Amino acid sequence: MAGKIKVGVVIVSILVAVLLLGGWLIMERGFSAREEPTAMEVILARRLRSLATPRAAKNEKNPVGLSSEVLSKAMAHFADHCAVCHANDGSGDTVIGKGLYPKPPDMRKSATQNLTDGELFYIIHNGIRLTGMPAFGDEHGQDLESWQLVHFIRHLPRIAAEELEQMKGMNPKTPDEWREEEAIKRFLEGEDER
């Protein structure tokens, strides 16, 4: 009994020391979104994300078959909804992506590509707490668009330059782009003569 108490005291002491060290590091370093996450933060975040994904979700298989039509729909959806943070190529190298903490992952790399289809779907569908990744899925039923996106995410490491160029036309327009497009339209219709 005394041995178990000693082990418990040692474990609690280590946890308290780790918490104190972590608190001190935050106070010294700050908690700015401008900083890159430390290696420990990355490991901890990935582990927590994995623990937060139910086992049944991890084992789900993609019910949507891969076809050029599915990939095309997913590419358009990604360009319109996801690329603002993740970039058309999945790198996360966007103005918004760079401002998030943690930054969006480079989805072309193994940390994302090694996730199961079920894990990718769960992340898209339910989001990730304490990050910039919101939940996009419908609360009820199967979300086929999210399953299609899983296929597109798998395609990102091999995406062609032509596809990236095509996606540029699918990206949302900024207010300045909308104004310029409207001005051109008015000019072509003879409404705005200068």
GIQUIFEN-V547020 format. One record per helix or strand of 3 or more residues. SS is the DSSP state (A for helix, B for strand). FROM is the first residue (numbers start at 1). TO is the last residue. Records with the same first field share a line. If there is no record, write none. Layout:
SS=FROM-TO ; FROM-TO
//
This chain:
A=2-29 ; 39-52 ; 55-58 ; 68-86 ; 95-99 ; 110-113 ; 117-126 ; 144-158 ; 161-168 ; 175-188
//
